[in-house]
C-alpha cells in the first residue's frame, strides 16, 4: 500500500512541476506516468542496491520514457524530462547537508552532502547514457510518414 501511495504522490508532484514549468496541459498525464514510474522503480530497486544505483536505474527509465513520448507526441523531450526527474532529485539530502553544516555537525554534513552528490552524479550519468542512444531507436513502430 505504501508503494502505491508514494508512486501516486510522485506522479502528482510531477504534474505540479509540469504546471510550474509551463508544460502544456495535454502532456500532464504523460508526465505523471513518467515521474511515477521512475519513482516506483527507485522504490523497488533501493532495497536491492545502493541509493545511487537505484537512482541511476530510475533515471534511465525516466529518460527512456521521456524520449519515447517526445517522439510519439512530436514535442521536445524536456517537457517530460524536467518534470519526470524531479522525484529523484536529492533535495532532502542537500537540505540536511546544509542544516548540519550550519549547526556545526560537520561530519554528518559531509556524509549527507556526499550522499546527495553521489545521487546527483547518478542522475547525470543516467541522462547522458540514454541521450547517447540514437534517435531512430525511439522511432521504432512509427509509420514512415510519422518519421518526418
C-alpha positions as CSV (number, residue, x, y, z in Angstrom):
1,X,0.0,0.0,0.0
2,X,2.9,2.4,0.9
3,X,4.4,1.7,-2.6
4,X,1.2,2.8,-4.3
5,X,0.8,5.9,-2.2
6,X,4.4,7.0,-2.8
7,X,4.0,6.4,-6.5
8,X,0.8,8.4,-6.7
9,X,2.4,11.2,-4.7
10,X,5.4,11.2,-7.1
11,X,3.0,11.3,-10.1
12,X,1.1,14.3,-8.5
13,X,4.4,16.1,-7.7
14,X,5.5,15.6,-11.3
15,X,2.3,17.1,-12.6
16,X,2.7,20.0,-10.2
17,X,6.2,20.7,-11.6
18,X,4.9,20.3,-15.1
19,X,2.5,23.1,-14.3
20,X,5.2,25.2,-12.7
21,X,7.5,24.7,-15.8
22,X,4.7,25.6,-18.2
23,X,4.2,22.3,-19.9
24,X,1.1,22.1,-22.0
25,X,-1.9,20.6,-20.2
26,X,-2.3,17.8,-22.7
27,X,1.0,16.3,-21.5
28,X,0.3,16.2,-17.8
29,X,-0.8,12.6,-17.8
30,X,2.3,11.5,-19.6
31,X,4.5,13.5,-17.2
32,X,2.7,11.9,-14.3
33,X,3.2,8.4,-15.7
34,X,6.9,9.1,-16.3
35,X,7.6,10.6,-12.8
36,X,5.5,7.9,-11.1
37,X,7.2,5.1,-13.0
38,X,10.7,6.4,-12.2
39,X,9.9,6.7,-8.5
40,X,8.3,3.2,-8.4
41,X,11.4,1.7,-10.0
42,X,13.5,3.6,-7.4
43,X,11.4,2.2,-4.6
44,X,11.7,-1.3,-5.9
45,X,15.5,-1.1,-6.6
46,X,16.6,0.8,-3.4
47,X,16.3,-2.2,-1.0
48,X,18.2,-4.3,-3.5
49,X,21.1,-1.9,-4.2
50,X,22.5,1.4,-3.1
51,X,20.5,4.7,-3.4
52,X,22.8,6.0,-6.2
53,X,22.4,2.7,-8.2
54,X,18.6,2.8,-7.7
55,X,18.6,6.5,-8.8
56,X,20.6,5.7,-11.9
57,X,18.2,2.9,-12.9
58,X,15.2,5.1,-12.3
59,X,16.8,7.9,-14.2
60,X,17.4,5.6,-17.2
61,X,13.7,4.6,-17.2
62,X,12.6,8.3,-16.9
63,X,14.8,9.4,-19.8
64,X,13.9,6.4,-22.0
65,X,10.2,7.1,-21.4
66,X,10.7,10.8,-22.0
67,X,12.4,10.3,-25.3
68,X,9.8,7.7,-26.3
69,X,6.9,10.1,-25.6
70,X,8.7,13.0,-27.1
71,X,8.9,11.2,-30.5
72,X,5.3,9.9,-30.3
73,X,3.9,13.3,-29.3
74,X,6.2,15.3,-31.5
75,X,7.3,17.7,-28.8
76,X,10.6,18.5,-27.0
77,X,11.9,15.8,-24.7
78,X,12.5,18.5,-22.0
79,X,8.7,18.7,-21.4
80,X,8.8,15.2,-19.9
81,X,12.4,15.0,-18.7
82,X,12.5,18.0,-16.4
83,X,9.3,17.3,-14.6
84,X,9.8,13.5,-14.6
85,X,13.2,13.7,-13.0
86,X,12.0,15.8,-10.1
87,X,11.0,13.0,-7.7
88,X,14.6,11.6,-8.0
89,X,16.4,14.9,-7.1
90,X,18.1,14.6,-3.7
91,X,16.5,17.8,-2.3
92,X,16.3,16.4,1.3
93,X,19.9,15.3,1.2
94,X,21.0,18.8,0.2
95,X,18.8,20.4,2.8
96,X,20.1,18.2,5.6
97,X,23.7,18.7,4.5
98,X,23.3,22.4,4.7
99,X,21.4,22.1,8.1
100,X,24.2,20.0,9.6
101,X,26.8,22.4,8.3
102,X,25.1,25.4,9.8
103,X,24.6,23.6,13.1
104,X,28.4,22.7,13.2
105,X,27.8,19.0,12.8
106,X,30.4,18.8,10.1
107,X,31.0,15.1,9.8
108,X,27.2,14.5,9.4
109,X,27.0,17.4,6.9
110,X,29.8,15.9,4.9
111,X,28.2,12.4,5.0
112,X,24.8,13.8,3.8
113,X,26.4,16.1,1.2
114,X,28.4,13.3,-0.3
115,X,25.3,11.1,-0.4
116,X,23.4,13.8,-2.3
117,X,26.4,14.3,-4.6
118,X,26.5,10.6,-5.5
119,X,22.8,10.7,-6.3
120,X,23.2,13.8,-8.4
121,X,26.0,12.2,-10.4
122,X,23.9,9.1,-10.9
123,X,21.1,11.3,-12.4
124,X,23.6,13.0,-14.7
125,X,25.1,9.7,-15.8
126,X,21.6,8.2,-16.5
127,X,20.7,11.2,-18.6
128,X,23.9,11.1,-20.6
129,X,23.7,7.4,-21.1
130,X,20.2,7.5,-22.6
131,X,20.8,10.6,-24.7
132,X,23.7,8.8,-26.4
133,X,21.3,6.3,-27.9
134,X,20.4,7.1,-31.5
135,X,17.1,8.8,-32.1
136,X,16.0,6.1,-34.6
137,X,15.6,3.6,-31.7
138,X,12.7,5.7,-30.4
139,X,11.0,5.8,-33.8
140,X,10.6,2.0,-33.9
141,X,7.0,1.2,-34.7
142,X,6.1,4.6,-36.3
143,X,4.8,4.7,-39.8
144,X,7.1,6.2,-42.5
145,X,5.1,9.5,-42.7
146,X,5.3,9.9,-38.9
147,X,9.2,9.9,-39.1
148,X,9.2,13.4,-40.5
